[in-house]
Amino acid sequence: MQGRPLEGIRVVDYSHFLAGPYVGRCLAALGAEVIKVERPGSGDPGRQHATVLDGQQSGYFLQLNMGKRGVSVNMKDARGKEFMRRLCDSADVFVENYRPGALDKLGLGYAELSARNPRLVYCSISAYGHTGPDAHRAGFGLIAEAKSGIMQMVGTPGEPPPLLRISLGDMYTGIHAVAAINAALLGREKSGRGQHIDMALYDTLVSMHEYAVQCYTLRGVLPEQTGHDMPTSTLYGVFRAADGDLVIAAQVDDAWKRLAALIETHGGPAGFGSDMRFYDSVGRNTHRQAILSVVQPWVAARPVAQVLELMDGIDVPCAKVQRIDEVLDDPQIQARGMVVEQHHPRYGTLRLPNLPFRFSDCDTTIRDVAPDLGQHNTEVAQSLGFSAAEIDAMQCEGVLYAK
């Protein structure tokens, strides 16, 4: 087995909540030494977000910060500032997700840190980025989802769009930041210099539009809410069976012909499988309602398992709409190791989502649990050259905070 790709890289994770911590978790899985820096007292606000255990730690924090070392530093004290200067001087990567300009006030902006450490790759994540008329505005993933046009396209026509229920903007921006950081590290090997990476949630979600933008710029067509299927891609959508919901993807000509023939054979109207109106995508989209008027009741009359068995038999892509408990029990997810088990000294066995990295010659599964607040103050301070007496004094006087 090889070492993990980023072994020897030190990352300062000066971020909170979701997008930044997710970047740090990914880099830790890839082998980097990730040092999570938190404020004294409450630490990362994510510690109190969703599924809080014993009033101290949340499942949210445990999931996003596994594999990291944790320090808590009082930046109001000159010794705390010196600690952070030394830490950033020793770093290869700095990750932050504060509003543009906020860290300049602490002496942790890109200009100051890069002047001291020209090889530093500095990654900023914010709602709107560091340029443009909205750069100063606060925002979360929800704001970017609404602004990007994505939210407007989902849901039932005539009703307000639903919440997406996953933090699409944060997670998608986070993994783009991981890619950009790795590219900047590679570029540093050639140039000898790091650089500032400016990631915006809004930018990232706009970049996700695989068809909506060109539909408008090329044809002047605005996407609309379509409910449970896609009028421009018949047959492709969600269908209600007798005991649950499933999705069917038979938008490709050959798959459609197999599906139509199957429906005709199993109780559908005569001639449905040979109806030439439906034999290409234009015809299917034009006659979408005629198709749905047959497929919807045909699916509704059967249990999910029977529909899936019939679809699998003709090689038409399909799947049950699964609950989270069904996802965790799915043999495919188990075979791929997508649920990682960790032993926590207070909470026992933790089962949390794994990352989707799969390398042929190294294991990127994180076994170390997320740190307690300030858990690694001493060892990180030692690595920065502080003496035992200096460390003791900083701990006693709350410059290095632990809980």
C-alpha positions as CSV (number, residue, x, y, z in Angstrom):
1,M,0.0,0.0,0.0
2,Q,1.1,3.5,-0.8
3,G,1.0,6.4,1.6
4,R,-2.0,8.6,1.3
5,P,-1.5,11.3,-1.4
6,L,-1.3,14.4,0.9
7,E,0.9,13.0,3.7
8,G,3.3,15.7,4.8
9,I,0.9,18.5,4.0
10,R,-0.2,20.6,7.0
11,V,-3.6,22.3,6.8
12,V,-4.9,25.0,9.1
13,D,-8.7,24.6,9.2
14,Y,-9.9,28.0,10.5
15,S,-13.5,27.4,9.5
16,H,-16.9,26.7,11.0
17,F,-20.2,25.0,10.3
18,L,-20.1,23.1,7.0
19,A,-18.3,24.0,3.8
20,G,-14.9,24.7,5.3
21,P,-14.9,21.8,7.8
22,Y,-16.0,19.5,4.9
23,V,-12.9,20.6,3.0
24,G,-10.7,19.8,6.0
25,R,-12.3,16.4,6.5
26,C,-11.6,15.5,2.8
27,L,-8.0,16.7,3.0
28,A,-7.5,14.7,6.2
29,A,-8.8,11.6,4.5
30,L,-6.3,12.2,1.7
31,G,-3.5,12.1,4.3
32,A,-3.0,15.8,5.3
33,E,-2.4,16.8,8.9
34,V,-5.4,19.0,9.5
35,I,-5.4,21.3,12.5
36,K,-8.8,22.6,13.5
37,V,-8.6,26.0,15.1
38,E,-11.6,27.1,17.3
39,R,-12.4,30.0,19.5
40,P,-12.3,29.6,23.2
41,G,-15.5,28.7,25.1
42,S,-18.1,27.4,22.6
43,G,-15.7,26.6,19.7
44,D,-17.1,25.9,16.3
45,P,-20.9,26.7,16.3
46,G,-21.3,23.4,14.5
47,R,-20.7,21.7,17.9
48,Q,-24.2,22.7,18.9
49,H,-25.9,22.0,15.6
50,A,-28.3,19.0,15.1
51,T,-28.2,15.8,17.2
52,V,-26.3,17.2,20.1
53,L,-24.9,14.5,22.4
54,D,-24.6,15.2,26.2
55,G,-24.8,18.9,25.6
56,Q,-21.2,19.1,24.3
57,Q,-20.7,17.5,20.9
58,S,-23.0,17.1,17.9
59,G,-23.2,14.4,15.3
60,Y,-22.8,17.2,12.8
61,F,-19.5,18.2,14.3
62,L,-18.3,14.6,14.7
63,Q,-19.0,13.9,11.0
64,L,-17.3,17.0,9.6
65,N,-14.2,17.1,11.8
66,M,-13.1,13.5,12.1
67,G,-9.4,12.9,11.5
68,K,-8.4,16.4,12.6
69,R,-6.3,17.7,15.5
70,G,-7.9,20.4,17.6
71,V,-6.6,23.6,19.1
72,S,-8.4,26.5,20.7
73,V,-6.6,29.8,20.7
74,N,-7.5,33.2,22.3
75,M,-6.6,35.6,19.5
76,K,-7.1,38.6,21.8
77,D,-3.9,37.8,23.6
78,A,-0.6,38.6,22.0
79,R,0.6,35.1,22.7
80,G,-2.4,33.7,20.9
81,K,-1.6,35.8,17.9
82,E,2.0,34.6,18.0
83,F,0.8,31.0,18.2
84,M,-1.3,31.5,15.1
85,R,1.5,33.3,13.2
86,R,3.8,30.4,13.8
87,L,1.1,27.9,12.9
88,C,0.3,29.6,9.6
89,D,4.0,29.9,8.9
90,S,4.3,26.2,9.2
91,A,1.3,25.4,7.0
92,D,0.9,24.5,3.4
93,V,-2.9,25.2,3.3
94,F,-5.2,27.6,5.1
95,V,-9.0,27.1,4.9
96,E,-11.5,29.7,6.0
97,N,-15.2,30.4,5.4
98,Y,-15.8,33.8,7.0
99,R,-17.3,36.9,5.3
100,P,-14.6,38.6,3.1
101,G,-12.4,40.9,5.2
102,A,-13.3,39.4,8.6
103,L,-9.9,37.7,9.0
104,D,-7.9,40.7,7.9
105,K,-8.8,42.3,11.2
106,L,-7.2,39.4,13.0
107,G,-4.0,39.4,10.9
108,L,-5.1,36.2,9.2
109,G,-6.0,37.6,5.8
110,Y,-4.3,36.3,2.6
111,A,-2.1,39.3,2.1
112,E,-0.5,39.2,5.6
113,L,-0.1,35.4,5.8
114,S,1.3,35.0,2.2
115,A,3.8,37.8,2.9
116,R,5.2,35.7,5.7
117,N,4.7,32.3,4.0
118,P,4.7,32.7,0.1
119,R,4.1,29.0,-0.4
120,L,0.8,29.1,1.4
121,V,-2.3,27.9,-0.5
122,Y,-5.1,30.0,1.0
123,C,-8.7,28.9,0.4
124,S,-11.6,31.2,1.1
125,I,-15.2,30.1,0.9
126,S,-18.0,32.6,1.2
127,A,-21.6,33.1,-0.1
128,Y,-20.7,35.5,-2.9
129,G,-16.9,35.5,-3.2
130,H,-14.4,38.3,-2.5
131,T,-15.3,40.5,-5.5
132,G,-18.5,41.9,-7.0
133,P,-21.3,44.1,-5.6
134,D,-22.6,41.4,-3.2
135,A,-19.2,40.3,-1.8
136,H,-19.9,42.0,1.6
137,R,-23.3,40.2,2.1
138,A,-23.8,37.3,4.5
139,G,-25.2,34.1,3.2
140,F,-25.7,30.4,3.6
141,G,-26.3,27.5,1.2
142,L,-30.0,28.2,1.3
143,I,-29.4,31.7,0.0
144,A,-27.2,30.4,-2.9
145,E,-29.8,27.7,-3.7
146,A,-32.5,30.4,-4.1
147,K,-30.3,32.9,-6.0
148,S,-28.9,30.3,-8.4
149,G,-32.1,29.3,-10.1
150,I,-31.9,25.7,-8.9
151,M,-34.6,26.1,-6.3
152,Q,-37.0,27.6,-8.8
153,M,-36.9,24.5,-11.0
154,V,-37.9,22.0,-8.3
155,G,-41.3,21.2,-6.8
156,T,-44.9,21.1,-7.9
157,P,-46.2,23.8,-10.3
158,G,-48.1,26.5,-8.6
159,E,-46.6,25.8,-5.2
160,P,-43.5,27.4,-3.4
161,P,-40.4,25.3,-4.1
162,P,-39.4,22.9,-1.4
163,L,-36.2,23.0,0.7
164,L,-33.7,20.7,-0.8
165,R,-32.9,19.1,2.6
166,I,-29.3,18.6,1.9
167,S,-26.7,21.4,1.9
168,L,-26.0,21.3,-1.8
169,G,-24.3,24.6,-2.0
170,D,-21.9,24.0,0.9
171,M,-21.0,20.4,0.0
172,Y,-20.6,21.0,-3.7
173,T,-18.5,24.1,-3.1
174,G,-16.5,22.2,-0.6
175,I,-15.5,19.4,-2.9
176,H,-14.6,22.0,-5.6
177,A,-12.4,23.6,-3.1
178,V,-10.7,20.3,-2.4
179,A,-10.0,20.0,-6.1
180,A,-8.7,23.6,-6.4
181,I,-6.5,23.2,-3.4
182,N,-4.9,20.1,-4.8
183,A,-4.4,21.8,-8.1
184,A,-2.8,24.8,-6.4
185,L,-0.4,22.4,-4.4
186,L,0.6,20.8,-7.7
187,G,1.1,24.2,-9.3
188,R,3.3,25.2,-6.3
189,E,5.7,22.5,-7.3
190,K,6.4,24.4,-10.5
191,S,6.1,28.0,-9.3
192,G,7.3,27.7,-5.8
193,R,4.4,29.9,-4.7
194,G,1.0,29.4,-3.3
195,Q,-2.1,31.5,-4.1
196,H,-5.5,32.6,-3.0
197,I,-8.4,30.4,-4.0
198,D,-11.7,32.4,-3.8
199,M,-14.7,30.0,-3.8
200,A,-18.3,31.2,-3.7
201,L,-21.4,29.2,-3.0
202,Y,-23.4,31.2,-5.5
203,D,-20.8,30.7,-8.2
204,T,-20.6,26.9,-7.6
205,L,-24.4,26.4,-7.9
206,V,-24.7,28.4,-11.0
207,S,-21.9,26.2,-12.5
208,M,-24.1,23.1,-11.8
209,H,-26.7,24.0,-14.4
210,E,-26.2,21.3,-17.0
211,Y,-29.0,22.4,-19.3
212,A,-31.0,25.4,-17.9
213,V,-28.6,28.1,-18.9
214,Q,-28.1,27.0,-22.4
215,C,-31.8,26.4,-22.8
216,Y,-32.3,30.0,-22.1
217,T,-29.3,31.5,-23.9
218,L,-29.7,29.4,-27.0
219,R,-33.5,29.1,-27.3
220,G,-35.0,31.6,-24.9
221,V,-36.7,28.9,-22.9
222,L,-37.0,29.3,-19.1
223,P,-37.1,26.1,-17.0
224,E,-40.3,25.6,-15.0
225,Q,-41.4,23.5,-12.1
226,T,-42.4,20.1,-13.4
227,G,-43.2,18.1,-10.3
228,H,-42.3,14.5,-10.7
229,D,-40.9,14.1,-14.1
230,M,-39.0,16.0,-16.8
231,P,-41.0,17.2,-19.9
232,T,-37.8,17.5,-21.9
233,S,-36.7,13.9,-21.1
234,T,-39.7,11.5,-21.3
235,L,-39.7,9.0,-19.6
236,Y,-37.7,10.1,-16.6
237,G,-39.1,10.6,-13.2
238,V,-40.7,9.5,-10.0
239,F,-43.7,7.2,-9.9
240,R,-45.9,6.0,-7.1
241,A,-46.4,2.3,-6.8
242,A,-48.9,0.4,-4.6
243,D,-46.6,0.5,-1.5
244,G,-44.0,3.2,-2.1
245,D,-42.3,5.3,-4.7
246,L,-39.7,4.5,-7.3
247,V,-37.8,6.2,-10.2
248,I,-37.6,5.1,-13.7
249,A,-35.1,6.3,-16.3
250,A,-36.3,5.2,-19.7
251,Q,-35.5,8.4,-21.7
252,V,-33.2,6.6,-24.1
253,D,-34.8,5.2,-27.2
254,D,-33.8,1.6,-26.7
255,A,-34.8,1.6,-23.0
256,W,-38.1,3.2,-23.9
257,K,-38.9,0.6,-26.5
258,R,-38.2,-2.2,-24.0
259,L,-40.3,-0.6,-21.3
260,A,-43.2,0.1,-23.7
261,A,-43.2,-3.5,-24.9
262,L,-43.1,-4.8,-21.3
263,I,-46.0,-2.7,-20.3
264,E,-48.1,-3.9,-23.2
265,T,-47.2,-7.5,-22.4
266,H,-48.1,-7.0,-18.7
267,G,-51.6,-5.5,-18.9
268,G,-51.0,-2.3,-20.8
269,P,-53.1,-1.2,-23.8
270,A,-52.6,-3.0,-27.1
271,G,-50.2,-1.3,-29.5
272,F,-48.5,0.7,-26.8
273,G,-45.2,-0.9,-27.4
274,S,-45.3,-0.4,-31.1
275,D,-46.7,3.2,-31.1
276,M,-44.4,5.0,-33.5
277,R,-45.2,8.4,-32.0
278,F,-43.1,7.4,-29.0
279,Y,-40.1,6.0,-30.9
280,D,-37.9,9.1,-30.6
281,S,-37.3,11.7,-27.9
282,V,-39.2,14.5,-29.7
283,G,-42.2,12.3,-30.1
284,R,-42.2,11.1,-26.5
285,N,-41.9,14.7,-25.2
286,T,-44.7,15.9,-27.5
287,H,-47.0,13.1,-26.4
288,R,-45.8,13.0,-22.8
289,Q,-49.2,13.1,-21.3
290,A,-50.4,10.2,-23.4
291,I,-47.4,8.2,-22.1
292,L,-47.9,9.2,-18.4
293,S,-51.6,8.3,-18.6
294,V,-50.5,4.7,-19.3
295,V,-47.3,4.4,-17.2
296,Q,-48.6,6.0,-14.0
297,P,-51.6,3.7,-13.4
298,W,-49.6,0.7,-14.6
299,V,-47.0,1.3,-11.9
300,A,-49.6,2.3,-9.3
301,A,-51.3,-1.1,-9.6
302,R,-48.1,-3.0,-8.6
303,P,-45.8,-3.2,-5.5
304,V,-42.4,-1.6,-5.8
305,A,-40.6,-4.9,-5.7
306,Q,-42.5,-6.3,-8.6
307,V,-42.0,-3.2,-10.8
308,L,-38.2,-3.2,-10.0
309,E,-38.0,-6.9,-10.8
310,L,-39.7,-6.3,-14.2
311,M,-37.5,-3.3,-14.9
312,D,-34.3,-5.1,-14.0
313,G,-35.4,-8.0,-16.3
314,I,-35.3,-5.7,-19.3
315,D,-32.3,-3.6,-18.2
316,V,-34.2,-0.4,-17.7
317,P,-32.6,1.8,-14.9
318,C,-34.8,2.0,-11.9
319,A,-34.6,2.3,-8.1
320,K,-36.8,2.5,-5.0
321,V,-37.0,5.9,-3.3
322,Q,-35.3,4.8,-0.1
323,R,-35.5,6.0,3.5
324,I,-32.2,6.6,5.3
325,D,-32.5,3.3,7.3
326,E,-32.9,1.5,4.0
327,V,-29.8,3.3,2.6
328,L,-27.7,2.2,5.6
329,D,-28.9,-1.4,5.2
330,D,-28.3,-1.4,1.4
331,P,-25.9,-4.2,0.5
332,Q,-24.3,-2.0,-2.1
333,I,-23.6,0.8,0.4
334,Q,-22.2,-1.8,2.8
335,A,-20.0,-3.4,0.1
336,R,-18.6,0.0,-0.8
337,G,-17.8,0.9,2.8
338,M,-19.9,4.0,2.7
339,V,-20.7,3.9,6.4
340,V,-17.6,4.3,8.6
341,E,-17.5,3.0,12.2
342,Q,-15.4,4.8,14.8
343,H,-14.9,4.1,18.5
344,H,-15.5,7.3,20.6
345,P,-14.3,7.3,24.2
346,R,-17.5,8.8,25.4
347,Y,-20.2,7.9,22.9
348,G,-19.1,4.4,22.0
349,T,-19.4,3.2,18.4
350,L,-20.2,6.0,15.9
351,R,-21.6,5.2,12.4
352,L,-21.2,8.1,10.1
353,P,-21.1,8.6,6.3
354,N,-17.8,7.8,4.7
355,L,-16.3,9.9,1.8
356,P,-16.5,8.5,-1.7
357,F,-12.7,8.4,-2.3
358,R,-11.6,5.0,-3.7
359,F,-7.9,4.5,-4.4
360,S,-6.4,1.3,-5.7
361,D,-3.4,1.4,-3.4
362,C,-4.2,3.3,-0.3
363,D,-7.0,3.5,2.3
364,T,-8.6,6.9,2.9
365,T,-11.1,5.8,5.6
366,I,-10.7,8.0,8.6
367,R,-10.7,6.1,11.9
368,D,-9.8,9.0,14.3
369,V,-12.8,10.8,15.8
370,A,-13.3,14.5,15.8
371,P,-11.3,16.3,18.5
372,D,-12.6,17.7,21.7
373,L,-12.2,21.5,22.0
374,G,-8.5,22.2,22.4
375,Q,-7.6,18.6,22.7
376,H,-4.2,18.9,20.9
377,N,-3.1,22.3,22.2
378,T,0.0,20.9,23.8
379,E,1.4,18.8,21.0
380,V,0.7,21.4,18.3
381,A,2.3,24.1,20.5
382,Q,5.4,21.9,20.9
383,S,5.6,21.4,17.2
384,L,5.7,25.2,16.8
385,G,8.7,25.5,19.2
386,F,7.0,26.8,22.3
387,S,8.7,25.7,25.5
388,A,7.0,23.6,28.2
389,A,6.9,26.7,30.5
390,E,5.4,28.8,27.8
391,I,2.7,26.2,27.0
392,D,1.9,25.8,30.7
393,A,1.5,29.5,31.1
394,M,-0.7,29.8,28.0
395,Q,-2.9,27.0,29.3
396,C,-3.2,28.3,32.8
397,E,-4.1,31.8,31.5
398,G,-6.6,30.6,28.9
399,V,-4.6,31.6,25.8
400,L,-4.8,27.9,24.9
401,Y,-8.2,26.8,25.9
402,A,-9.4,23.2,26.4
403,K,-12.7,21.8,27.4
